[in-house]
């Protein structure tokens, strides 16, 4: 089964590029930029990665990204992830980036996106991995700041597939950003939004995302199982959920494997992704392995998870079909 998972053509749709900052690269970038870290070794950094909630994770997450200062820093960050993705047979990825986490500390938007964009172009040419960017707003900042960031992104519109919403969900419901999302849709961006696992008012937040905002898909979202009406609505619209089992186990009481199984059995387009793999010790391959072990998934079920992912990508139909044909050929060959 591990061999089957390793060779499976994969698609990753919930990946924060800042969350791929491994300790080794963190040290390298700190030295490059003349910064001193509060750790003396890679082992010390990893030992500090102890989280029991979304809030405790975010504190360390934002502290770590201060080493990202220049365009080459963002290029190196993205290329490190894309090389690992290629080694795990990720064929396509849609990558979140958090410009406000950088512009709020003085790093220009242009510096961030040019470094990331150059890495995506090189990865496609050199590694055969295709990727697109999704710009996330930080929900614990003001909606006005999100709107300013949206407007700042417009000169780079062709480089950004859509917008998302992440960071601390407490007291920051989807409707806080309704005007921003309406403008993003007007500008031609596709829409997604984090509805994190086991948050306060989780079902109401999912409802707002689906009904009031009208997102194209939901990131996380496993709590939707608490409301059959919302499940039916998501099924009717063919919407997808981008779940992250290993990170669930870090910030909640479990991987939510049984919930993911139920979503799969119901026919919801649930997908498996790695979220912030440098912090949660697992890229997409490890997430698939962990879920398979927990649920004893069959090869057909694993292939369905990847089929779901390719189907809900923000790609033209002909590219989706090409990836799906590659997936089907792999499964048939293994069979």
Secondary structure, 3 states (H helix, E strand, C coil): CHHHHHHCCEEEEEEEHHHHCCHHHHHHHHHHCCCCCCCCCHHHHHHCCCCCCHHHHHHHHHHHHHHCCCHHHHHHHHHHHHHHHHHCCEEEEEEEECHHHHHCCCCCHHHHHHHHHHHHHHHHHHHCCEEEEEEEEECCCCHHHHHHHHHHHHHHHHHEEEEEEECCCCCCCHHHHHHHHHHHHHCCCEEEEEECCCCCCHHHHHHHHHHHHCCCEEEECHHHHHCHHHHHHHHHHCCEEEECHHHHHHHCCCCCHHHHHHHHHHCCEEEECCECHHHHCCCHHHHHHHHHHHHCCCHHHHHHHHHHHHHCCCCCHHHHHHHHHHHHHHHHHHC
